[in-house]
Amino acid sequence: MIIFRTNGGQKTGLGHIMRCLSLAKAIKQTQKTTIIFRINKELEPFVKTKGFQTQIAESYNQQDVKQIIKQNPKYVVFDSYLSTSQYLETIQREILLIQFDDNNDIYNPIVADIVINGNIHTESLNYQSKNQNTQFLLGPKYLIMREAYWQDTEITKGKGILITTGGSDFLHLMPKFIKALQKTSFLKKIIIGPAYEESEIEEIIKLTNNNQTFQLIHKPTSLKEHIANSEMVITAAASTVYEVLRLKKIPIIYTLAENQKQIAKALTEKSVISLGDVKTMPFDEVFLLKKMNQSIIGKKNLETLFNFIDGKGVFRIIENIK
């Protein structure tokens, strides 16, 4: 048995659960074992649609630890910002602990047996192992991507710009993007994520009504087809930007959370154009069009990144776990 301990939802996004699901699917392909997702109630319907067993646990406390240890799993995969080092240490004393991390800013020194961070900025992180025996799987070589990106695919010429805020939009950014680009004539593809609030969906429909330059894409199970058929993609500096690079499309990034800022910094140093932090960036046509033009002109500078992201990280991780 393997237990994945994570969380997500409208307020916190779906990044943690999506990479856990990708790893779980790869494990399921390569070995016979029971996989259980121990998650918050809000995530349960979503995880069940992916074919995995669930257990509900709203808090990362000692009672939660006891219930995990009692089940005696082969190992625990942990992915959350909401716990403490003491919580992790209690698990690690009894069970092999594998931890996803992004910025080495919460659980330091590391107590986990294996740490996974496939982000592009890991060279700048100073990881320290408390027990001196942690195995660190760092950098894009160990980047976990969704199943659709594991195999090489033909690169197609895309059209228009895709705009996504991820699975949810707790800052209500999409209506701002739409208003800023309403008068432009090029194709805008708007992703409505699975955790969007109904009130925001209604607002988006109203804003784009009778405007043929907008295409609404409701709750897609994968962005791959839509990214592949676009010329560029506006996305947060998170997992989707790697999917854009995997398909050799032009990303334009923004940050909406602290944990994205180091990724954004590393990407901009490698010629990716950034809109900045959503709390301070101007949502206006002139600003966005200027950034899009810069991105098109600088596409040739992205070749190194295009070749860096190969989609095979999840299998390298499984080999290291074995």
C-alpha positions as CSV (number, residue, x, y, z in Angstrom):
1,M,0.0,0.0,0.0
2,I,1.1,3.6,-0.8
3,I,-0.5,6.6,0.8
4,F,-0.5,10.0,-0.9
5,R,-1.1,12.8,1.7
6,T,-2.1,16.1,0.1
7,N,-4.8,18.7,-0.3
8,G,-6.3,21.2,-2.7
9,G,-9.4,23.0,-3.8
10,Q,-10.9,26.4,-4.9
11,K,-8.9,28.4,-2.4
12,T,-5.6,26.6,-2.6
13,G,-5.5,25.4,-6.2
14,L,-5.0,21.9,-7.7
15,G,-1.2,21.9,-8.3
16,H,-0.3,19.5,-5.4
17,I,-3.0,17.0,-6.3
18,M,-2.2,17.0,-10.0
19,R,1.4,16.0,-9.6
20,C,0.5,13.4,-7.0
21,L,-2.0,11.9,-9.5
22,S,0.6,11.8,-12.2
23,L,3.1,10.0,-10.0
24,A,0.3,7.6,-8.8
25,K,-0.6,6.8,-12.4
26,A,3.0,6.0,-13.3
27,I,3.3,3.8,-10.2
28,K,0.1,2.0,-11.2
29,Q,1.5,1.3,-14.6
30,T,4.8,-0.2,-13.3
31,Q,3.7,-2.2,-10.2
32,K,0.8,-3.8,-8.5
33,T,0.0,-2.1,-5.3
34,T,-2.9,-0.4,-3.6
35,I,-2.8,3.4,-3.8
36,I,-4.8,5.6,-1.4
37,F,-5.2,9.3,-1.5
38,R,-5.6,10.9,2.0
39,I,-7.1,14.3,1.2
40,N,-9.6,17.0,2.2
41,K,-13.3,16.4,1.6
42,E,-13.4,19.0,-1.2
43,L,-11.0,16.9,-3.4
44,E,-12.7,13.6,-2.9
45,P,-15.0,13.6,-5.9
46,F,-12.2,14.8,-8.2
47,V,-9.8,12.1,-7.1
48,K,-12.4,9.3,-7.3
49,T,-13.1,10.2,-11.0
50,K,-9.4,9.4,-11.5
51,G,-10.0,5.8,-10.2
52,F,-8.2,6.0,-6.8
53,Q,-9.3,5.1,-3.3
54,T,-9.7,8.0,-0.9
55,Q,-9.6,8.7,2.8
56,I,-10.7,12.1,4.3
57,A,-8.4,14.0,6.6
58,E,-8.9,17.8,7.0
59,S,-6.0,18.5,9.4
60,Y,-2.3,17.6,9.5
61,N,-2.2,16.7,13.2
62,Q,-1.0,13.9,15.4
63,Q,-4.3,12.0,15.0
64,D,-3.7,12.0,11.3
65,V,-0.2,10.7,11.7
66,K,-1.4,7.9,14.0
67,Q,-4.0,6.8,11.4
68,I,-1.4,6.8,8.6
69,I,1.2,4.8,10.6
70,K,-1.5,2.3,11.7
71,Q,-2.1,1.3,8.1
72,N,1.6,0.5,7.7
73,P,2.0,1.6,4.0
74,K,5.1,0.8,2.0
75,Y,5.8,4.5,1.8
76,V,4.0,7.9,2.2
77,V,4.1,10.6,-0.5
78,F,3.6,14.0,1.1
79,D,2.7,17.2,-0.8
80,S,1.4,20.2,1.1
81,Y,2.4,23.6,2.6
82,L,0.0,23.2,5.5
83,S,1.9,20.8,7.8
84,T,4.9,21.1,10.2
85,S,8.3,19.5,10.3
86,Q,7.3,17.6,13.5
87,Y,4.4,16.0,11.6
88,L,6.8,14.8,8.9
89,E,9.4,13.6,11.4
90,T,6.8,11.5,13.2
91,I,5.9,9.7,9.9
92,Q,9.5,9.3,8.8
93,R,10.5,7.5,12.0
94,E,8.1,4.7,11.1
95,I,7.7,4.8,7.3
96,L,9.7,5.7,4.2
97,L,8.7,9.3,3.5
98,I,8.8,10.9,0.0
99,Q,8.2,14.7,0.0
100,F,7.4,17.1,-2.8
101,D,8.9,20.5,-2.3
102,D,9.1,23.7,-4.3
103,N,11.2,26.4,-2.5
104,N,12.8,24.9,0.6
105,D,11.1,27.6,2.7
106,I,8.8,25.6,5.0
107,Y,10.4,22.3,6.0
108,N,14.0,23.0,6.6
109,P,16.1,21.0,7.5
110,I,14.6,18.2,5.5
111,V,13.6,15.0,7.4
112,A,12.1,13.1,4.4
113,D,14.0,10.1,2.9
114,I,13.5,11.4,-0.6
115,V,12.7,15.0,-1.8
116,I,11.4,15.7,-5.2
117,N,11.7,19.2,-6.8
118,G,11.6,19.2,-10.6
119,N,11.4,23.0,-10.9
120,I,13.9,24.9,-12.9
121,H,15.3,27.0,-10.0
122,T,16.5,24.2,-7.7
123,E,20.2,25.1,-8.2
124,S,19.6,28.2,-6.1
125,L,18.0,26.2,-3.2
126,N,20.3,25.2,-0.3
127,Y,18.7,22.0,0.9
128,Q,20.0,20.5,4.2
129,S,19.2,17.0,5.4
130,K,18.5,16.7,9.1
131,N,19.5,13.0,9.2
132,Q,22.2,13.4,6.5
133,N,20.6,10.6,4.5
134,T,18.0,12.3,2.3
135,Q,18.1,11.6,-1.4
136,F,17.4,14.8,-3.4
137,L,15.9,14.5,-6.9
138,L,16.2,18.0,-8.1
139,G,15.7,19.9,-11.4
140,P,13.8,19.3,-14.6
141,K,15.3,15.9,-15.0
142,Y,12.9,14.9,-12.2
143,L,10.0,17.1,-13.3
144,I,6.7,15.3,-12.9
145,M,4.4,16.0,-15.8
146,R,0.9,14.8,-16.6
147,E,0.5,11.5,-18.5
148,A,-0.3,13.3,-21.7
149,Y,3.2,14.7,-21.8
150,W,5.2,11.5,-21.1
151,Q,5.5,10.5,-24.8
152,D,7.0,12.6,-27.6
153,T,4.4,14.2,-29.9
154,E,4.5,16.0,-33.2
155,I,4.8,19.8,-32.7
156,T,2.0,21.7,-34.6
157,K,1.7,25.3,-35.6
158,G,-0.7,27.0,-33.3
159,K,-3.1,29.9,-33.6
160,G,-4.2,32.5,-31.1
161,I,-3.4,32.9,-27.4
162,L,-4.5,30.5,-24.6
163,I,-5.2,32.1,-21.2
164,T,-5.3,29.9,-18.0
165,T,-5.4,30.5,-14.3
166,G,-5.1,26.9,-13.4
167,G,-7.8,24.6,-12.0
168,S,-9.3,27.4,-10.0
169,D,-9.3,31.2,-10.0
170,F,-9.6,32.4,-6.4
171,L,-8.3,35.9,-7.3
172,H,-10.8,36.2,-10.1
173,L,-8.2,37.1,-12.7
174,M,-9.9,35.7,-15.8
175,P,-12.5,38.5,-16.1
176,K,-9.7,41.0,-15.9
177,F,-7.8,39.4,-18.7
178,I,-11.0,39.3,-20.8
179,K,-11.9,42.9,-20.2
180,A,-8.3,44.0,-21.2
181,L,-8.4,42.1,-24.5
182,Q,-12.1,42.6,-25.5
183,K,-11.3,45.0,-28.3
184,T,-8.4,42.9,-29.9
185,S,-9.1,40.9,-33.1
186,F,-7.0,37.8,-32.5
187,L,-8.3,34.5,-31.1
188,K,-8.4,34.3,-27.3
189,K,-9.0,30.8,-25.8
190,I,-10.2,31.0,-22.2
191,I,-9.8,28.0,-19.9
192,I,-12.5,27.6,-17.3
193,G,-11.0,25.3,-14.7
194,P,-12.8,22.5,-12.8
195,A,-12.8,24.5,-9.6
196,Y,-14.1,27.8,-11.0
197,E,-17.0,29.3,-9.0
198,E,-20.3,29.3,-10.8
199,S,-20.7,33.1,-10.3
200,E,-17.4,33.7,-12.2
201,I,-18.3,31.4,-15.0
202,E,-21.5,33.3,-15.5
203,E,-19.5,36.6,-15.5
204,I,-17.1,35.2,-18.1
205,I,-20.0,34.0,-20.4
206,K,-21.6,37.5,-20.1
207,L,-18.3,39.3,-20.9
208,T,-17.6,37.2,-24.0
209,N,-21.2,36.9,-25.3
210,N,-21.4,37.6,-29.1
211,N,-17.6,38.2,-29.3
212,Q,-16.3,35.6,-31.8
213,T,-12.7,36.3,-30.9
214,F,-13.2,34.5,-27.6
215,Q,-13.4,30.7,-27.3
216,L,-14.5,29.3,-24.0
217,I,-13.1,25.9,-23.0
218,H,-15.1,24.5,-20.1
219,K,-13.3,22.3,-17.5
220,P,-11.0,20.4,-19.9
221,T,-9.5,17.1,-18.6
222,S,-6.2,18.1,-20.3
223,L,-4.7,21.3,-21.7
224,K,-2.4,19.5,-24.1
225,E,-4.6,19.8,-27.2
226,H,-5.4,23.4,-26.5
227,I,-1.8,24.4,-25.8
228,A,-0.6,22.5,-29.0
229,N,-3.2,24.4,-31.1
230,S,-2.2,27.8,-29.7
231,E,0.7,30.1,-30.6
232,M,1.3,31.3,-27.0
233,V,0.0,30.8,-23.5
234,I,-0.6,33.1,-20.6
235,T,-0.2,31.1,-17.4
236,A,1.0,31.3,-13.8
237,A,4.7,30.3,-13.2
238,A,3.7,26.8,-12.1
239,S,3.2,23.4,-13.7
240,T,1.4,24.5,-16.8
241,V,4.4,26.6,-18.0
242,Y,6.4,23.4,-18.3
243,E,3.6,21.9,-20.4
244,V,3.8,24.9,-22.7
245,L,7.6,24.5,-23.0
246,R,7.2,20.7,-23.6
247,L,5.1,21.5,-26.6
248,K,7.5,24.2,-27.8
249,K,5.0,27.0,-27.5
250,I,5.6,30.5,-26.2
251,P,4.8,31.0,-22.5
252,I,4.0,34.4,-20.9
253,I,4.0,34.0,-17.2
254,Y,2.7,35.8,-14.1
255,T,2.9,35.1,-10.4
256,L,0.0,34.8,-8.0
257,A,1.7,33.1,-5.0
258,E,5.0,33.4,-3.2
259,N,6.1,29.9,-4.2
260,Q,6.0,30.9,-7.9
261,K,8.4,33.8,-7.7
262,Q,11.6,31.8,-7.7
263,I,10.4,29.8,-10.7
264,A,9.4,33.0,-12.5
265,K,12.9,34.5,-11.8
266,A,14.7,31.5,-13.2
267,L,12.4,31.5,-16.3
268,T,12.9,35.2,-17.0
269,E,16.6,34.7,-16.8
270,K,16.2,32.2,-19.6
271,S,14.2,34.6,-21.8
272,V,10.6,33.8,-20.8
273,I,8.5,37.0,-20.8
274,S,6.8,37.8,-17.5
275,L,3.8,40.0,-16.7
276,G,4.9,40.3,-13.1
277,D,2.8,39.7,-9.9
278,V,-0.9,39.9,-10.5
279,K,-1.4,42.1,-7.4
280,T,0.6,44.9,-9.2
281,M,0.5,44.2,-12.9
282,P,-1.7,46.4,-15.1
283,F,-4.6,44.6,-16.8
284,D,-4.8,46.7,-19.9
285,E,-4.5,46.1,-23.6
286,V,-1.4,48.1,-24.3
287,F,0.6,46.3,-21.6
288,L,-0.5,42.9,-22.6
289,L,0.1,43.5,-26.3
290,K,3.6,44.8,-25.7
291,K,4.4,41.6,-23.7
292,M,3.0,39.4,-26.4
293,N,5.1,41.1,-29.1
294,Q,8.2,40.7,-27.0
295,S,7.5,37.0,-26.6
296,I,7.1,36.5,-30.4
297,I,10.3,38.3,-31.1
298,G,12.2,36.4,-28.5
299,K,11.0,32.9,-29.3
300,K,14.3,31.8,-30.8
301,N,15.9,32.4,-27.3
302,L,13.7,29.6,-25.8
303,E,15.2,26.7,-27.7
304,T,17.4,25.6,-24.7
305,L,14.3,25.4,-22.5
306,F,12.3,23.5,-25.2
307,N,15.0,20.9,-25.2
308,F,15.3,20.8,-21.4
309,I,11.8,19.6,-20.7
310,D,11.4,15.9,-21.9
311,G,8.4,14.6,-19.9
312,K,10.3,11.5,-18.6
313,G,10.9,12.7,-15.0
314,V,8.2,10.6,-13.4
315,F,9.9,7.4,-14.5
316,R,13.3,8.5,-13.3
317,I,11.7,9.2,-9.9
318,I,10.1,5.7,-9.8
319,E,13.5,4.1,-10.5
320,N,15.1,6.0,-7.7
321,I,12.3,5.0,-5.3
322,K,12.9,1.4,-6.2
